[in-house]
Amino acid sequence: MKKNKRDITKTYSTTQIVTKLRRLADGLEAGKSFSVQIAGERVRVPRGARLSIEHERGKAEEEIEFQLSWNAE
């Protein structure tokens, strides 16, 4: 099945983000894949996904992004 390109940013409540981060941490710690729903689409993050943290600083704003990447199937 071919997947459509997708590039979105979705804002969630603190409670929702904490839940997603906790599931991420549990999956990473256990060395397992996990799924996360983002803007109505469930995405499977495979075991062994690459992790990075990005920090951007501008004149009026700073941003930290926790990124997970993997090769498309």
C-alpha positions, 0 to 999 in steps of 0.5 A, spaced: 500 500 500 502 506 497 502 512 503 501 519 501 506 524 503 504 528 509 507 534 513 503 536 519 504 539 526 499 538 531 498 541 537 496 537 543 494 538 551 499 537 556 496 531 558 495 528 551 503 529 550 505 526 556 501 520 554 504 519 548 511 521 551 510 515 556 508 510 551 514 512 547 519 512 553 516 505 554 517 502 547 524 505 547 526 502 554 523 495 552 526 495 545 519 494 542 515 498 536 509 502 538 504 506 535 502 513 536 496 517 533 497 524 530 492 528 527 487 522 526 492 517 523 495 511 526 503 511 525 507 505 527 514 507 529 519 501 528 524 498 533 530 501 532 528 508 529 533 513 529 532 518 535 535 526 535 533 532 538 533 539 535 534 546 538 532 552 534 533 559 536 530 565 533 530 572 535 523 571 538 522 564 539 526 557 541 524 551 539 526 543 541 523 538 537 524 530 539 525 527 532 524 519 530 526 517 523 526 510 520 526 507 513 519 507 509 517 500 508 
